[in-house]
Amino acid sequence: MWSTRTAIAAAATLAIGLTAAACGDSGDKATGAGQGGLTVPKVPMRQSLGQGEGQVNLVAWAGYAEDGSNDPKVDWVTPFEKQTGCKVNTKVAGTSDEMVTLMRTGEYDAVSASGDASLRLIASGTVAPVNTKLVPNYADVFAGLKTKPWNSVNGVPYGIPHGRGANLLMWRTDKVKAAPDSWGAVFDGNSPYKGKVTAYDSPIYIADAALYLMSARPELGIKNPYALDQKQFDAAVGLLKTQRGLVGEYWSDYTKEVQAFKSGDSVLGTTWQVIANLAQSEKAPVEVALPKEGATGWSDTWMVGAKAKHPDCAYKWMDWIVSPKANAQVAEWFGEAPANAKACAETSDKKFCDTFHATDETYFSKVHFWTTPIAQCLDGRKDVKCVDYSKWTQAWTTIKG
């Protein structure tokens, strides 16, 4: 049985203000504008590697650096240590906010940042650009994960992709007779499932409403669910306030969502593939779909600290964690599509990559991966300001009442 994104559930429930961070915490000369006008401090990129410094200090999500202590059969850290001579010291973080704080101390060499943290780390000069030539396994990373808005600026990569997943629509087949194919099923104010709808408990969920409005209300002109001007943002918040009357429970703990669908307390709502797998394994009559509007999703990136004391070992770790076997191991344990295309041949469950759509770029082309909203609109607009994530967090409190 796969583990799950227990830590990532908390990853987006934080208040941030990237507007200030975009100015940078460093006095170095900034680079040119990136996504939507984002400017970043000039941090040098490593040009070569040595033998390694003997250790590496990681900040990671639970399940990303398993050394056999949780399960003797689950260990990709020990082989890395034996091969490289780099002892792995892991600090498990519970939220993206904690990851950012820890990385800013300069005491950690690398971090497995999610899209709601990566831009903060880049814009504040906390992480350095990554020289992918020093990461041989990067060549086999799916093209759909390279140089994306959450892990690069101006086409310069700031990390090595780790894995990805979509936020899906799940329903009980014995209660919801007509299989839904649209997010409208969870936003319909006249839904027959009032009180039985569930939604993800996080400010980033505002993007799910914005994604639906991209097609439901095209006159709003939403092009990117993470780039919302005030009018677009107000529309998304309004939709979520209407949905509040339908929601029986907001979830962030995957075990609670599994139980809610098993008991019938929830019959329709947002989920992850791994949660659906767990629910089905426990005999809950559920199905999932990627709705016709597409979906939001998540993609994590290994990033190197600008002040890393053990950069050689950090690079060796990044190359290791996206090597075919290790990437397959972590993907199965955690419950996500691997980043390395060759990992699919290494999974113990030969259907794993099919289940998680690992090689289906058409599928993932419909997924809008979590990206931190900032005042400089990420869709490239210059004539308006977008609502930053600190205001998303404030709005989420009012949405939930």
N, C-alpha and C positions, 0 to 999 in steps of 0.2 A: 504494500500500500504506500502511496506517495505521501510525503509530508506536505505542508502547505505554507502559504505566505502568512504565517502567524504574525511575523514582525511587520510585514508591509501593510497589514491592516491598520496599523497606527501611523504609517509613514506620512499620510497626507493630512492628518488631523493636527495641523500646526499653524500658528500665526506667523507669517513672515512679511517682510517688507523689502523686496528685492530692489525697489527703486533706489534706496540708499546704497544697497550693496553694489548696484550697477556702477556707482562712482568709484568702487574699488577700495580695498583696505590698504592698498600698497601705494607708495609714492612713485612707483615706476611709470614710465610713459605708457599710456594706453594704446592698444591697437585700434584699428579702424572699426567702424560700426559693424556689428554682426546681425543676428536675427532681430529684425524690427528696430535697429538702431542701438542695440546693446553694445556697449564698449567694455573692454576687459583690459586689466593690467598686463603689461608685457612681462611674461615669465619665461625664462629660457627652457628650451626643450633639450632633453638629454640626447647626446650624440653617440655615445658608446657605453658599453657595459664592461665591468670588471668581473672578478671571480665571485663577488658577493661579500656582504659584510657579516655573515654568520647568523643573521636574524632579520625578521620583518614584522612590523607591528601593524595589524590590520584592524579596521573598523568594518564590521560586516553585519548583515542580517542573519538572524538565527538560521542555521542550516546551510550556510554558504561556505563554511570552513570546518567541515566535520573531521575529527581526528580519532574517531572510534570511541570516544568517551560516552556518547549518547547511545550508540549502537556499535558493537565491535565489528559488525559487517559493513559499517558505513565509515570509510576512512580514506580520504584522498589527500590529507595533510601529511601523514607519516611518509608515504612514498615520495612526496615532494621534498620533505626535509632530508631524506636519505640521498636523493638524487642531486640536490643543490647545495646541501650544507647550510641552508637557511632555516633556522628554527622559527616556527610560526607562533606568534603571540596574538591572539584574537580577542578583541573587545566587541561583544555583541551589543548592538544598539537597538533600542526599541522604537525610535522614531527618526525621521529625517532630520528633525531639528537637533536631536542629540548627535547625529553624525556630523553635522556642520560644526557644532560647538567643539566636538572632540578633534576634528581635523584642524580647526583654527588654533589649537594649542601647539601645533607643530610636533607633537609627540607620536603621531601615527604616520605611517608611510603610504598607506593605500586605503581606499574606502569603496564599498559596493553601493554607490549612490543611485537612488531612484531619480526619476525625472523631475520630481518636485524639490529636489535638493541640488541637482547637478549644476544648474545655471547659477545658483547662489555661490557654489564653490568656485566656479569659473570666474564669475564677475568680481568676486572679492579677492582674487589672486591666491586663493587657498590651494588650488591644484594647478599642476603644470600641463602644458600640451604634451601629448604622448607621441613618441617617435615609433610609429608602427613597424618600422624596419627592424626594430629591436625585439619585436614580438612575432616570431615566425608563424605561429598559429593564427594570427590575425588574417592571414591570406585566405583561410577557409571559413571565416565568419560570413554569415549570410549578408549579401549586399544590402538587403533591406534594413540592416541595423547600423550600417556605417555612415559616418558624417551626417548625423541627424540633428535637428534643432536642440535636443536635450543633451547631446554629447559632443558637440563641435561648435566652433564659431568661425565664420569665414572659410569654411571647408577644412579647418585645422582640427583634427581629432583631439579631444581632451580625455579620452579613455578607451577602454576595450569592452565592447558589449558582452554581457554575461548571459542574458536570456530574455524572454518576452512572453506576454500573455495578454488576453483580451478580457474585458468585462462583459459577460454574456447575459442573455435573458433566460431565466429558468422558470419553469412552471410545473405544477402537478398535473399529470395527464388525466387523472380521474376527476379533477375539479374544473380544470380549464379545458373544455372539450375541443374548441377550435384552436389549433396550434397557432400562437401569435407569431407574426413576422415583423412587427414594428414596435419601437419603444413607446408608441402611442398607447399600448396596452397598460403601461404603468403610469401614464400621465392623463388618461381619460377621466375627467372629473365625474363622469357618470358611470364609472366602472362598476360592474356587478360584484367586484371582489373587494369592495371597500372594507378596510380593516384587515385584509389578508395580503396586502401588497407590502413588499419589503424593499428597502433601498440602502445603499452603502452609506455608512455614517462618516462623512468627511466633507469638508469644504470643496474638495476636488470634484465631488459629485455634481456640482453646479455645471461642470463641463458636459455631463451626460444630458442635462436639460438643454444646454446650448447646442449639442450635437443633434438632438431631435428637432430643435427649432430651425436648424439649417435647412431642412426640407419642409417642415410643417409650416414655417413662416418665412419664406424666402425673401419677403420684402424687408426683413431685418438686415439682410446682407451679411450674415455670419459666414465667414470663410474658414475660421479656425476656432474650435470651441474653447481654446485657452487665450484667445485674443478678443476680448469683448469690450467695446466702448460702453459708456454708461447706459445708453438706450438698450443695447443688446443684453447687457448684464441685468438690467431691471426686468427685462422680459423673461430671462431664465429664472431669476429669483421669483418672479410672479408665478411662473409655472410650478415651481417647487413648493410654493406656499399652497397652491391648489392641491398638489399631490399630497401635502401633509395630511389632508383629511382622509386620504386613502390608506396611508401607511399604518400598519399595525405595529411594526417594529423596524428601527434602523439597526443594521448589523455592522460590526467590525470584527467580531470574533467568529471565525469560520465554523466552530463547533456549534455555536448557537444557531447559525443559519441552517446547518444540517438538521438539527433537532426540530427547528421550526417547520421545516418542510416535511419532516417525518411525521410530526404530530398533526399537521394541517393548519397550524396557526398562520403559516405563510403558504400561499399557493402560487405567487407570481412575483418576480423581482429580479434584481441584478445579482450576478454571481460570478465565480471563477470556474474554469473547467475542472480544476482539482476538487472543488467543493461538490460539483455535480457528480463526479466519480465517487466520492465518499458517500454521498447521499444514496446513489444507486446501489453501492455495495452494501448499504444498510437497508436495502429493500424499499426505499422511498420511490414512488412512481413519478420520477421527474425526467424531463428532457430539457435540453438547452439549444439555443440558436444564436447566431450572429444576425441581428435584425437587419432589415433592408437598408436602414440608415447608416449602418456600420456600428462602431462602438468605440468607447475609450479603452485604454489599456495601459500596460506598464512595461518598461524596459529598463533594466538596471545596467550600470556601467562601472567597471573598475577604474578608479582614478588615482593618480599618484600625487601625493602632497608636494607642494612647491618647496617645502622645507624638510622633505623626507630625509631622515638620517641614514636610511638603508635603501636608497633608490635602486641599486643593482638587484637586491633580493625582491624588491617590489615588482620590478619588471619581470623577473623570473617567475614570480607568483602569477602575474597576469597572463603570462604565456602558458603556464601550467593549467590554470583554471579554465582556459578556453581550449586546451588540448582535447582531442576527441574523447578519450576515456574519462578524464576528470569532468569534462563538461557534461557528458552523459550521466555520470554518477550524481552530480549536483542537481541536474535537471529532474531526474527521477525522484530523488529524495525530496526536493523542494516542491515539485509540481509546476513545471514551466517548460516552454519550448527552449531547447538549447540554442546557443548562439553559433556554435561550430557545425557546419553542414555535415562533417564527417562523424559527429557524435551519434547520429541516428543509427549507425552501424554497430555502435558499442552499447546500446541500451539493453538491459536484461529483458525487458518487455519489448518484443520486436514490433508491437503495434503502437508503442508509446508516441513516436513522432507523428504518426497519423492522428492519434487522439488529440494531440496538442498542436496540430497543423504546422509543425515545425518547418516543413519545406514548401508550404503553400503561400507564396508571396502574394498571390491574388487575394487570399484571405486576409493577410496582414496589411495589405494596401487599404483595407477598409477600417483599420484600427488607428485611432488618433491617440498616440501614446502620451501619457502624463508629461506635461511640460509646465514649468512654473510660470504663471501669468505675471507679467511685469507691465509697468506703465508704458514702456515703449512697445507698441503693438507688435506681437510676434508674426502677424500676417503681412507686415511691411508697410502698413498705413502710416503716413507722416502727419496727416491733417487732424488727427484726434489722439487723445490719450486713452489708453486702455485701463481697466480696473485691475489693480495689482492684488496679489494673493492675500495681503493683510485684510483687505476689504472683503475678499471672498470669505475669510474666516469670520469676520463680523456678521456678514449676511447669513452665514450658516446658522449662527446662534438664533437669529430672528426667524429663520425658516422653521426651525424645530420648535420654536416657541418656548 
